[in-house]
């Protein structure tokens, strides 16, 4: 089966909750969007509202950050790791276990395991309750170094978090509060470890629900050691008639899609304009973005200022089924003004829709105006 490029793009956008029926409103809509996407990436950059909130705002009418905060507080969502630090739906908790158990068995996460610091951190949290990294002082005579030379307690906290022995119980400001998993995990959560076959089926099915047509490599994005199991899951689901192979017109790779996604024509996104986060689920796989949307994108905040072409934190702009440019913006919270530092698109053909979206984005960032 061959899909036109337009059809493929619309299938992607509908799967992503960026066109077609809204996934819901309010807190229920935020949870529905999180469960559809599978995760929202957490990022520390806050020149505009942080990525995990921005991603949900782009899909959920009336979204405000308090909605995701409530889902975390109530145990409907949790912080862990997808391809990066993320908020995930608690419904999928058990599928985080294979990664956690791999770390318990010795997989490294940036640093060598320090058994002494690890035991000390666990003992303190067990006795004192939830603690932040800042609540631990470095040993005498040893000063904390730069980011990749964290103090031992911070390394131990991160290792214990990756192993699943600690969870994030909340945040003070943007600092994580860590507590024992048994004190954070809500009662009744399914905590059975899936076997490799079940984990691969989940990865495939959730990936296709979230992304629409996708290649085998895209389904395995940033997942270590899963390619063979994913290939077997795709074969099994194809034989069962749940998944189909497709080709996208003008694109060389073979893709897979859920049969159910083709039962009705995808929605027409019209001329709706959306300002997206650089870490939005639609754009995070840069190679896929270029393959399906012809949009070459690189976030430039990690480059020296003199090497940036588009700006520190350029936000992709989606219009209908096309990515049409970028804008670099900063929320000036003192004056409550959204400042457009650079604009790399011609909004003339859709000025009214673009300015309407800018106004929405400004209000989402606590700003009264933009300039």
Secondary structure as the mmCIF struct_conf table of DSSP 4:
data_model
#
loop_
_struct_conf.conf_type_id
_struct_conf.id
_struct_conf.beg_label_comp_id
_struct_conf.beg_label_asym_id
_struct_conf.beg_label_seq_id
_struct_conf.end_label_comp_id
_struct_conf.end_label_asym_id
_struct_conf.end_label_seq_id
STRN STRN1 UNK A 2 UNK A 3
HELX_RH_AL_P HELX_RH_AL_P1 UNK A 5 UNK A 15
TURN_TY1_P TURN_TY1_P1 UNK A 16 UNK A 17
BEND BEND1 UNK A 18 UNK A 21
BEND BEND2 UNK A 25 UNK A 25
HELX_RH_AL_P HELX_RH_AL_P2 UNK A 26 UNK A 37
BEND BEND3 UNK A 38 UNK A 38
STRN STRN2 UNK A 40 UNK A 41
BEND BEND4 UNK A 47 UNK A 49
HELX_RH_AL_P HELX_RH_AL_P3 UNK A 51 UNK A 57
TURN_TY1_P TURN_TY1_P2 UNK A 58 UNK A 59
BEND BEND5 UNK A 60 UNK A 60
TURN_TY1_P TURN_TY1_P3 UNK A 61 UNK A 62
HELX_RH_AL_P HELX_RH_AL_P4 UNK A 65 UNK A 74
TURN_TY1_P TURN_TY1_P4 UNK A 75 UNK A 75
BEND BEND6 UNK A 76 UNK A 76
STRN STRN3 UNK A 77 UNK A 81
BEND BEND7 UNK A 82 UNK A 84
STRN STRN4 UNK A 85 UNK A 89
HELX_RH_3T_P HELX_RH_3T_P1 UNK A 90 UNK A 96
HELX_RH_AL_P HELX_RH_AL_P5 UNK A 97 UNK A 104
TURN_TY1_P TURN_TY1_P5 UNK A 105 UNK A 106
BEND BEND8 UNK A 109 UNK A 111
HELX_RH_AL_P HELX_RH_AL_P6 UNK A 115 UNK A 128
BEND BEND9 UNK A 130 UNK A 130
STRN STRN5 UNK A 131 UNK A 131
HELX_RH_3T_P HELX_RH_3T_P2 UNK A 133 UNK A 135
BEND BEND10 UNK A 136 UNK A 136
HELX_LH_PP_P HELX_LH_PP_P1 UNK A 137 UNK A 139
TURN_TY1_P TURN_TY1_P6 UNK A 140 UNK A 141
BEND BEND11 UNK A 146 UNK A 146
HELX_RH_3T_P HELX_RH_3T_P3 UNK A 147 UNK A 149
HELX_RH_AL_P HELX_RH_AL_P7 UNK A 152 UNK A 163
TURN_TY1_P TURN_TY1_P7 UNK A 164 UNK A 164
BEND BEND12 UNK A 165 UNK A 165
STRN STRN6 UNK A 166 UNK A 172
TURN_TY1_P TURN_TY1_P8 UNK A 173 UNK A 174
STRN STRN7 UNK A 175 UNK A 180
HELX_RH_AL_P HELX_RH_AL_P8 UNK A 181 UNK A 184
BEND BEND13 UNK A 185 UNK A 185
HELX_LH_PP_P HELX_LH_PP_P2 UNK A 186 UNK A 186
TURN_TY1_P TURN_TY1_P9 UNK A 187 UNK A 188
HELX_LH_PP_P HELX_LH_PP_P3 UNK A 192 UNK A 194
HELX_RH_AL_P HELX_RH_AL_P9 UNK A 196 UNK A 211
BEND BEND14 UNK A 212 UNK A 213
STRN STRN8 UNK A 214 UNK A 214
HELX_RH_AL_P HELX_RH_AL_P10 UNK A 216 UNK A 219
TURN_TY1_P TURN_TY1_P10 UNK A 220 UNK A 222
TURN_TY1_P TURN_TY1_P11 UNK A 224 UNK A 225
HELX_RH_AL_P HELX_RH_AL_P11 UNK A 227 UNK A 239
TURN_TY1_P TURN_TY1_P12 UNK A 240 UNK A 241
BEND BEND15 UNK A 242 UNK A 242
STRN STRN9 UNK A 243 UNK A 248
TURN_TY1_P TURN_TY1_P13 UNK A 249 UNK A 250
BEND BEND16 UNK A 253 UNK A 253
STRN STRN10 UNK A 254 UNK A 258
HELX_RH_3T_P HELX_RH_3T_P4 UNK A 259 UNK A 262
BEND BEND17 UNK A 263 UNK A 264
HELX_LH_PP_P HELX_LH_PP_P4 UNK A 265 UNK A 268
TURN_TY1_P TURN_TY1_P14 UNK A 270 UNK A 271
STRN STRN11 UNK A 273 UNK A 275
TURN_TY1_P TURN_TY1_P15 UNK A 278 UNK A 279
TURN_TY1_P TURN_TY1_P16 UNK A 281 UNK A 283
BEND BEND18 UNK A 284 UNK A 285
HELX_RH_AL_P HELX_RH_AL_P12 UNK A 286 UNK A 293
TURN_TY1_P TURN_TY1_P17 UNK A 301 UNK A 302
BEND BEND19 UNK A 303 UNK A 303
HELX_RH_3T_P HELX_RH_3T_P5 UNK A 305 UNK A 307
BEND BEND20 UNK A 309 UNK A 310
TURN_TY1_P TURN_TY1_P18 UNK A 312 UNK A 313
STRN STRN12 UNK A 314 UNK A 319
TURN_TY1_P TURN_TY1_P19 UNK A 320 UNK A 321
STRN STRN13 UNK A 322 UNK A 332
TURN_TY1_P TURN_TY1_P20 UNK A 333 UNK A 336
STRN STRN14 UNK A 337 UNK A 344
BEND BEND21 UNK A 345 UNK A 345
HELX_RH_3T_P HELX_RH_3T_P6 UNK A 347 UNK A 350
HELX_RH_AL_P HELX_RH_AL_P13 UNK A 351 UNK A 364
TURN_TY1_P TURN_TY1_P21 UNK A 365 UNK A 366
BEND BEND22 UNK A 368 UNK A 368
STRN STRN15 UNK A 369 UNK A 370
#
